[in-house]
Structure formats: structure tokens, C-alpha cells
């Protein structure tokens, strides 16, 4: 009798082990969303670090939908290129005038450079207003995908972000300057960035 019980127990154990070995385990699915934590700041010519205080953070996908393209990243790059070309042309005109009028009163040179500074400042602020208008216009058609604000130390957090490539655009103050930050990033799970690439700064 005890032999029968012993054989039965062995049989049950073998069957359980065999069944366990045949159970297929499903591998965990890779995450489809991630989180982005960042610190935004500017570095002055003197080396001082100025955080982006209560700045607006926008995240634009490089390919938001199949067959579509989020316009903001390329639009900002195009605007920056045009702005640089315009500023270079203004500076070139003044430099040519300085060279042509060498030996003339120094006051004339000071006046030209003062006028140049005024024009460059006006151009800078007009450019940032154009960027703000573009951001506002795009928000009415569903862009950006994600947005938030930095805190008083320039830190921001975004969660449940679809993994992929993005343009990050930040608008706000750093010290006494009105600043635009732009960069390309990749969100892979929990991602941390430091953004100091100032695209434009106006006093």
C-alpha cells in the first residue's frame, strides 16, 4: 500500500514539473511612454548661470502622425536663419561705412554703431514676438504635443510622453534677458536633460 502511495506522489510531482515547464511566460512589453525632466538655464559671458524662471516649455514631435510633419521645429530653424541673415546684413553695412570713411570724425562712427545697436535690439524683440505668435497659432491646431512651465530654479517635469524624437522650445526670462532655447532631444523612458543652448537672447 505504501509503495502505491509513494509511486502516486512521485507521479504527481513529475506531472506538475512537466506542466510547469510547458507554461509559456510572456515577456514584459516595452514601455510606450516615458518621462522628461530637465533644467533650463543660460550662461552669461562672465560665466554666471541664470535659470529660466517660470519659463514656458513646449515639446514638438518630429513626426506626430503618420504622413504628417509638425511644422514648429523646421519653422523656428527657418526663422532663426532669416534673422541671422538680416542681422549680418545690418552689421555689414555699418562695417563697410566704417572702412569707407576712415579718417572721418569719430562721432560719426559712434552714431552709426549706436543706430545699429537700436536696430539689432528692435529686430531681436520682433523675432521673439514672431516666435510667440507662431507658438500661439500652432496651439490652436493641436500643437505642441506637450507643454509645461519651469519652476523658479529652471526645472520642469513632463510625464506620459510618447517615446521618440522631439524639438524642445522654451520661452522665458533668464536674468534680465528675454530668451529662446531650442534643441532636438530623444525621449527614451525616463529621460533627463540640461538645456543651455540659447538660440536667441534680447536685453
Residue, then its C-alpha position, 0 to 999 in steps of 0.5 A: x500500500x505504501x509503495x502505491x502511495x509513494x509511486x502516486x506522489x512521485x507521479x504527481x510531482x513529475x506531472x506538475x514539473x512537466x506542466x510547469x515547464x510547458x507554461x509559456x511566460x510572456x515577456x514584459x512589453x516595452x514601455x510606450x511612454x516615458x518621462x522628461x525632466x530637465x533644467x533650463x538655464x543660460x550662461x552669461x559671458x562672465x560665466x554666471x548661470x541664470x535659470x529660466x524662471x517660470x519659463x514656458x516649455x513646449x515639446x514638438x514631435x518630429x513626426x506626430x502622425x503618420x504622413x504628417x510633419x509638425x511644422x514648429x521645429x523646421x519653422x523656428x530653424x527657418x526663422x532663426x536663419x532669416x534673422x541671422x541673415x538680416x542681422x549680418x546684413x545690418x552689421x555689414x553695412x555699418x562695417x563697410x561705412x566704417x572702412x569707407x570713411x576712415x579718417x572721418x570724425x569719430x562721432x560719426x562712427x559712434x552714431x552709426x554703431x549706436x543706430x545699429x545697436x537700436x536696430x539689432x535690439x528692435x529686430x531681436x524683440x520682433x523675432x521673439x514676438x514672431x516666435x510667440x505668435x507662431x507658438x500661439x497659432x500652432x496651439x490652436x491646431x493641436x500643437x505642441x504635443x506637450x507643454x509645461x512651465x519651469x519652476x523658479x530654479x529652471x526645472x520642469x517635469x513632463x510625464x506620459x510622453x510618447x517615446x521618440x524624437x522631439x524639438x524642445x522650445x522654451x520661452x522665458x526670462x533668464x536674468x534680465x534677458x528675454x530668451x529662446x532655447x531650442x534643441x532636438x532631444x530623444x525621449x527614451x523612458x525616463x529621460x533627463x536633460x540640461x538645456x543651455x543652448x540659447x538660440x536667441x537672447x534680447x536685453 
